[in-house]
């Protein structure tokens, strides 16, 4: 679990840094705004802790840098590593094109299969259950793709790998945020 | 190649030997070339005829081999392949080629055919019953059926080794495979790799999927009784990759040990990711309410903190002075003395333990985490908050002392928190 703790430290460092920089710029934000900045800085800190090695982190950063308002925060947190968002965007564009083509091919294949299935008169029970299972799996992968940042452009194998990494970083994020929250609560008490 | 030479020396038939040698030389030369596949089917007929001629010239052993071949329709498992290969080579050396020898010699012919030219002397020997041999080989090929290599040309070509039965079947199947699938580039790579493989790489043969040095291509062997279509093989590789990664996810996501299907696993994963994301939202909301000005001053935050966990590890945030600040707070709790004593290790331990805590919490009570987060967000000033922060620290302290703490402790602490 040693890499875990180092990840936590790095995340916390970047997060607090970003928040401190943010607090200088804006004053008197509403609670929702504050929550949004806190969450955003946490996400970006988490993603930058990966140093662009994973797709979800790159997607997250590029999504954040698209918004003009959030871009400043992104730049602040990323600091000297300003190359990462640019690389992420170009990477995404390339993969997007490839994946769009893949999608078109898949869709056409699916249509062909559907036409074939319609011709088949009686489908055995096994085929029906397997098709149901496949349908379920497909639906759930769609949902998972919406959950993972940048997941729509990944194939299944990459998706699962990214989910693994994303889950570990989310866990780290939750742990650190929880401890900071509890500490700040205790600190705010008289 | 080198192994073939001594075998060749043992062979009595010098003409066959010479032919073998020439063939082998051709083979090694041709291994580098990529257009073998095109010539493959084209030269097939002529080569089989040549092989037949070789058989005729060879000792009567050819016939016996052929008869063996006839009997050797029974499929042998893959593990036999590696051991069989050397024998295959010997026999091939001995007989030049027989109907069965068609297999390995066929591969050699492939190699020869790559250069799109066979030695004219060899070609002259073609003759006797090209059609018959071809028919024979085709029959054998169909009989071989399902054992097949995909992209394992290397192994086939390797051969200077010939073996009886299953080898032949394998080769036949692979011939079919080759004729069906269009493989170009990796052939040469596979061949060179095959040499290494043949030198006793049984594990590779035993495994269903193997990855060669070159990252571009993955060499798969079809299992017995399964389709040898290139598409289905690729799909099988993909499926195995996915299932392998799902296994990792099973370890990571709590409560997935009992679920076996992909759909159920995905469902659990989705729920877990959603719950984690929701937790992040709640915690950020809580932090927003606690800090009206977003001034997360770590110094102030951890002034009252019992554990110098994060502080000692963040020198950049100016945490160094915090170490001295902790001494007045040691009297808060006798446990804290121990905490201060541990110093940096505590911090590391904390980091580990809190993650372990989270893990164990999740394992023991998957539902409890969202509940805990609800507690955090809803009860800002409740007494539960007093209890909740201290309990985990105490538990984590226990972790430090008692490496193997049981889940019961965790459960009891969780109940305390709840």
Interface residues (C-beta under 8 A of the other chain):
Chain A: X1 X2 X4 X5 X6 X8 X9 X12 X13 X16 X17 X19 X20 X22 X23 X27 X29 X31 X32 X34 X35 X36 X37 X38 X39 X42 X43 X133 X136 X137 X140 X141 X143 X144 X147 X148 X156 X157 X160 X161 X163 X164 X166 X167 X168 X170 X171 X172 X173 X174 X175 X177 X178 X179 X180 X181 X182 X183 X184 X185 X186 X187 X188
Chain B: X238 X241 X242 X245 X246 X248 X249 X252 X253 X261 X262 X263 X266 X267 X269 X270 X272 X273 X274 X276 X277 X279 X280 X281 X283 X284 X285 X286 X287 X288 X289 X290 X291 X292 X293 X294 X295 X296 X298 X300 X301 X302 X303 X304 X305 X309 X310 X313 X314 X316 X317 X347 X348 X350 X351 X352 X354 X355 X356 X358 X373 X376 X380 X385 X388 X389
